[in-house]
Amino acid sequence: EFGAQGIGLCRTEHMFFEHDRIPMMQQMILAKSKEERIKALDKLEVMQKEDFVGIFKAMKGYPVTVRLLDPPLHEFLPHKKADVEALAQKAKITYEHLMDIIVGLTEVNPMLGHRGCRLMITYPEITEMQSRAIFEAVVLVARKGIKVIPEVMIPLAGDSKEFEHQKAIVVGIANEVLEKAGLKKQHYLVGTMIEIPRAALLADQIAKEAEFFSFGTNDL
């Protein structure tokens, strides 16, 4: 109604902070194996897909730029002693062990730590889950005759190699889901946010692979 022509930044981490989802996120973080982690991610995928279906339906053909998981993992874990004790009990680990995990995950530098694309290079199953949720939602909405324009944003890429690693996963999942649904001609973009100095200096190299840039000027 006010003339907006799309969503420039759909921040997926806020979907994970909901009270019914944070336990699954914590389960994923505290998983002792890849299999355990994927089990938690599978539950989150169902919820994310529902979110994207709602967003794409509401946008009715306007572009939506979806940023993949951005924050460091410690933000999803409790900080108050009582909450840490409760989670430790639930996870069947000691309070001390959980505190060690929280301290180990805490980032000092707000932008350059183990987060965004670097976290997802360590755990590519996070990128896979989010990509599947996005493109399965695209299929569900497109089948209702609604035009969908998804744009996937890789967060915090510092150079072309980090971006290319993540883009390959997104494109692989997107093409697999769309081909299976018979929607090979569905349009989508994969780009990144230029928000750290290294990315700004190497922007010409990243631009060879990225299909769009967004600029995080407050963090820059």
C-alpha positions as CSV (number, residue, x, y, z in Angstrom):
1,E,0.0,0.0,0.0
2,F,2.9,2.4,0.7
3,G,4.7,1.5,-2.6
4,A,7.3,-1.0,-1.4
5,Q,8.5,-3.1,-4.4
6,G,9.9,-6.1,-2.5
7,I,11.7,-7.2,0.7
8,G,15.3,-6.3,0.6
9,L,16.3,-8.3,3.7
10,C,14.3,-11.2,5.2
11,R,16.4,-12.2,8.2
12,T,15.9,-15.9,8.8
13,E,17.6,-16.0,12.3
14,H,14.5,-14.3,13.8
15,M,12.5,-17.3,12.7
16,F,14.8,-19.5,14.9
17,F,14.4,-17.3,18.0
18,E,10.7,-18.2,18.4
19,H,10.0,-20.0,21.7
20,D,8.8,-23.2,20.0
21,R,11.9,-23.3,17.8
22,I,14.8,-22.3,20.0
23,P,14.9,-25.7,21.7
24,M,15.5,-27.3,18.2
25,M,18.2,-24.8,17.4
26,Q,19.9,-25.6,20.8
27,Q,19.5,-29.3,20.0
28,M,21.3,-28.7,16.7
29,I,24.1,-26.7,18.4
30,L,24.7,-29.3,21.1
31,A,24.5,-32.3,18.7
32,K,27.4,-34.7,19.2
33,S,27.3,-36.0,15.6
34,K,26.2,-34.9,12.1
35,E,23.3,-37.3,12.2
36,E,22.0,-35.7,15.5
37,R,22.4,-32.2,14.0
38,I,20.5,-33.1,10.8
39,K,17.6,-34.6,12.9
40,A,17.2,-31.2,14.6
41,L,17.6,-29.3,11.3
42,D,14.9,-31.5,9.7
43,K,12.4,-30.2,12.3
44,L,13.4,-26.6,11.7
45,E,13.1,-27.1,7.9
46,V,9.4,-27.8,8.2
47,M,8.8,-24.6,10.1
48,Q,11.0,-22.5,7.9
49,K,9.2,-23.8,4.8
50,E,5.8,-22.7,6.2
51,D,7.3,-19.2,7.0
52,F,8.5,-18.9,3.4
53,V,5.2,-20.0,1.9
54,G,3.5,-17.3,3.9
55,I,6.0,-14.6,2.8
56,F,6.0,-15.6,-0.9
57,K,2.2,-15.7,-1.0
58,A,1.9,-12.3,0.6
59,M,4.5,-10.8,-1.8
60,K,2.5,-11.9,-4.9
61,G,5.3,-11.6,-7.4
62,Y,7.5,-9.0,-5.7
63,P,11.2,-10.1,-5.0
64,V,12.2,-11.4,-1.6
65,T,15.8,-11.4,-0.6
66,V,16.3,-14.1,2.0
67,R,19.5,-14.0,4.1
68,L,20.7,-17.3,5.3
69,L,21.7,-17.8,9.0
70,D,23.8,-14.9,10.1
71,P,24.5,-14.8,13.9
72,P,27.1,-16.7,15.8
73,L,25.8,-19.8,17.6
74,H,26.2,-18.5,21.2
75,E,23.3,-16.1,20.6
76,F,21.0,-19.1,20.6
77,L,22.2,-20.4,24.0
78,P,21.1,-19.1,27.4
79,H,23.2,-16.7,29.5
80,K,21.4,-16.6,32.8
81,K,22.6,-19.3,35.3
82,A,19.1,-20.7,35.9
83,D,18.5,-21.1,32.1
84,V,21.9,-22.7,31.6
85,E,21.2,-25.2,34.4
86,A,17.8,-26.0,32.9
87,L,19.3,-26.6,29.4
88,A,22.1,-28.7,30.8
89,Q,19.6,-30.9,32.6
90,K,17.5,-31.2,29.4
91,A,20.6,-32.0,27.3
92,K,21.9,-34.5,29.9
93,I,25.2,-32.7,30.3
94,T,26.8,-31.0,33.3
95,Y,26.4,-27.3,33.9
96,E,30.2,-26.9,33.6
97,H,30.3,-28.7,30.3
98,L,27.5,-26.5,28.8
99,M,29.3,-23.3,30.1
100,D,32.5,-24.5,28.4
101,I,30.5,-24.8,25.1
102,I,28.9,-21.3,25.5
103,V,32.3,-19.7,26.3
104,G,33.9,-21.6,23.3
105,L,31.2,-20.3,20.9
106,T,31.2,-16.7,22.1
107,E,32.6,-14.3,19.5
108,V,34.7,-11.3,20.5
109,N,34.8,-9.6,17.1
110,P,31.1,-9.0,16.1
111,M,31.7,-9.4,12.4
112,L,34.8,-11.6,11.6
113,G,34.2,-14.6,13.8
114,H,32.8,-18.1,13.2
115,R,29.4,-17.0,11.9
116,G,27.5,-16.4,8.6
117,C,29.0,-18.2,5.6
118,R,32.0,-19.4,7.7
119,L,29.8,-21.2,10.1
120,M,27.9,-22.8,7.2
121,I,31.2,-23.9,5.6
122,T,31.8,-25.8,8.8
123,Y,28.2,-27.1,8.8
124,P,27.0,-27.1,5.2
125,E,23.9,-29.0,6.3
126,I,22.6,-25.6,7.6
127,T,22.8,-24.1,4.1
128,E,21.2,-27.3,2.7
129,M,18.3,-27.1,5.1
130,Q,17.6,-23.5,4.5
131,S,17.9,-23.8,0.7
132,R,15.5,-26.7,0.7
133,A,13.0,-24.8,2.8
134,I,13.2,-21.8,0.5
135,F,12.8,-23.7,-2.8
136,E,10.2,-26.2,-1.6
137,A,8.2,-23.1,-0.5
138,V,8.8,-21.6,-4.0
139,V,7.3,-24.8,-5.6
140,L,4.2,-24.8,-3.3
141,V,3.4,-21.2,-4.0
142,A,4.3,-21.3,-7.8
143,R,1.9,-24.3,-8.2
144,K,-0.9,-22.0,-6.9
145,G,-0.3,-19.7,-9.8
146,I,1.5,-17.0,-7.8
147,K,4.7,-15.6,-9.2
148,V,7.7,-16.0,-6.9
149,I,11.0,-14.1,-7.1
150,P,13.4,-15.6,-4.5
151,E,16.8,-14.0,-4.0
152,V,19.2,-16.0,-1.7
153,M,21.7,-13.9,0.2
154,I,24.9,-15.5,1.5
155,P,25.9,-13.6,4.7
156,L,29.3,-12.3,5.6
157,A,31.3,-13.6,2.7
158,G,34.8,-12.2,2.9
159,D,36.1,-13.4,-0.5
160,S,35.0,-15.2,-3.7
161,K,35.9,-18.7,-2.4
162,E,33.7,-18.4,0.6
163,F,30.9,-17.1,-1.6
164,E,31.4,-19.8,-4.3
165,H,31.4,-22.6,-1.7
166,Q,28.0,-21.5,-0.4
167,K,26.5,-20.6,-3.8
168,A,27.3,-24.1,-5.1
169,I,25.2,-25.7,-2.3
170,V,22.3,-23.3,-2.8
171,V,22.3,-23.8,-6.6
172,G,22.6,-27.6,-6.2
173,I,19.6,-27.8,-3.9
174,A,17.5,-25.2,-5.9
175,N,18.0,-27.0,-9.2
176,E,17.3,-30.4,-7.6
177,V,14.0,-29.2,-6.0
178,L,12.9,-27.2,-9.1
179,E,13.7,-30.0,-11.6
180,K,11.9,-32.6,-9.5
181,A,8.8,-30.3,-9.5
182,G,9.0,-29.6,-13.2
183,L,9.8,-25.9,-12.6
184,K,13.3,-25.7,-14.3
185,K,12.4,-22.2,-15.7
186,Q,11.8,-20.8,-12.2
187,H,13.9,-17.6,-11.8
188,Y,16.1,-17.1,-8.7
189,L,19.2,-15.2,-7.8
190,V,22.1,-15.9,-5.4
191,G,24.0,-13.0,-4.1
192,T,25.7,-11.6,-1.0
193,M,25.9,-8.7,1.5
194,I,29.1,-6.7,1.4
195,E,29.5,-5.9,5.0
196,I,33.1,-6.6,6.0
197,P,36.1,-4.6,4.6
198,R,37.7,-7.6,3.0
199,A,34.6,-8.1,0.9
200,A,34.5,-4.5,-0.1
201,L,38.1,-4.6,-1.3
202,L,37.6,-7.9,-3.2
203,A,34.1,-6.9,-4.5
204,D,35.3,-7.1,-8.2
205,Q,36.2,-10.8,-7.7
206,I,33.0,-11.7,-5.7
207,A,31.0,-9.9,-8.4
208,K,32.1,-12.5,-11.0
209,E,30.0,-15.1,-9.2
210,A,27.4,-13.1,-7.2
211,E,24.2,-12.1,-9.0
212,F,23.4,-9.2,-6.7
213,F,25.0,-7.2,-3.9
214,S,23.4,-5.7,-0.8
215,F,25.5,-3.3,1.3
216,G,25.7,-3.6,5.1
217,T,26.9,-0.1,5.5
218,N,26.4,0.2,9.3
219,D,28.7,-2.8,9.9
220,L,31.2,-1.6,7.3
